[in-house]
Amino acid sequence: MKYEVDKQQDKTIFKLVNDTLGHEVAADLKTELIFLQKEIDNQFIIDLGDVTKCDSSGISCLLLSERMEREKGKKLILRNVNDSVMEIINIARLERVFDFE
């Protein structure tokens, strides 16, 4: 799993540099998100610009990240969500859980 982290003063952008957000990367991704989100206190954004495929394990990662942000009183923002990934989010009826850019 490849990713980039851009820490700015007002936001932190986590960009998954992978075409698949699924069971292949879910365990590693959850670990990285937990460590990263515990150390930051600004707006957290997940950039899914490179992701074209997503499964339930990937959705689980996003929900974990969303819950961690909600516990801090913030909203998780998903950026550059591909149509096929958005379709999975809509099927799961989670479009109101996340904010989108």
C-alpha positions in Angstrom: 0.0 0.0 0.0 1.3 3.4 -1.0 0.1 6.7 0.4 1.2 10.3 0.8 0.6 12.6 3.8 0.5 16.4 3.4 0.5 18.1 6.8 -0.5 21.7 6.5 -1.3 24.2 9.2 -5.1 23.9 8.9 -5.5 20.4 7.4 -3.9 17.1 6.9 -4.4 15.3 3.5 -4.0 11.5 3.4 -3.7 10.5 -0.3 -4.0 6.8 -1.0 -1.8 6.1 -4.0 -3.4 2.8 -4.9 -6.2 1.9 -7.3 -7.9 -0.5 -4.9 -9.4 0.3 -1.5 -10.2 -3.2 -0.3 -9.3 -6.2 1.8 -5.8 -6.3 0.3 -4.8 -3.0 2.1 -7.5 -2.7 4.8 -5.5 -3.9 7.8 -2.4 -1.7 7.0 -4.6 1.2 6.1 -6.5 1.1 9.4 -3.2 1.0 11.3 -1.8 4.0 9.5 -5.1 6.0 9.9 -5.2 5.3 13.6 -1.7 6.5 14.2 -2.0 9.5 12.0 -5.4 10.7 13.2 -4.3 10.4 16.9 -1.4 12.8 16.3 -3.2 15.5 14.4 -5.8 18.0 15.5 -6.7 19.8 12.3 -9.1 19.0 9.5 -8.5 15.5 8.1 -9.0 14.8 4.4 -8.7 11.5 2.6 -8.0 11.9 -1.1 -9.3 9.0 -3.1 -8.3 10.4 -6.5 -6.3 7.2 -7.5 -8.9 4.7 -6.2 -11.1 3.1 -8.8 -12.2 0.0 -6.8 -13.6 -0.3 -3.3 -15.1 -3.1 -1.3 -16.7 -3.5 2.1 -13.3 -3.6 3.8 -12.4 -0.3 2.2 -15.7 1.2 3.4 -14.9 -0.1 6.9 -11.6 1.8 6.8 -13.4 5.0 5.9 -16.0 4.5 8.6 -13.2 4.0 11.2 -11.6 7.2 10.1 -15.0 9.0 10.2 -15.7 7.7 13.7 -12.3 8.9 14.9 -12.9 12.4 13.5 -16.4 12.5 15.0 -15.0 11.6 18.4 -12.8 14.7 18.1 -15.8 16.8 17.1 -14.8 17.1 13.5 -16.0 15.8 10.1 -14.0 13.6 7.8 -13.8 14.9 4.3 -13.4 12.6 1.3 -11.8 14.3 -1.8 -11.8 13.2 -5.5 -14.1 10.3 -5.0 -14.4 8.2 -8.2 -17.9 7.5 -9.6 -17.6 3.7 -8.9 -16.5 4.3 -5.3 -19.3 6.9 -4.8 -21.8 4.2 -6.1 -20.6 1.8 -3.3 -21.0 4.6 -0.7 -24.5 5.3 -2.0 -25.5 1.7 -2.0 -24.4 1.4 1.6 -26.4 4.6 2.3 -23.4 6.4 3.7 -23.4 9.5 1.6 -24.7 11.5 4.6 -21.9 10.2 6.9 -19.1 11.9 4.9 -18.4 15.4 3.6 -17.2 15.5 0.0 -14.9 17.9 -1.9 
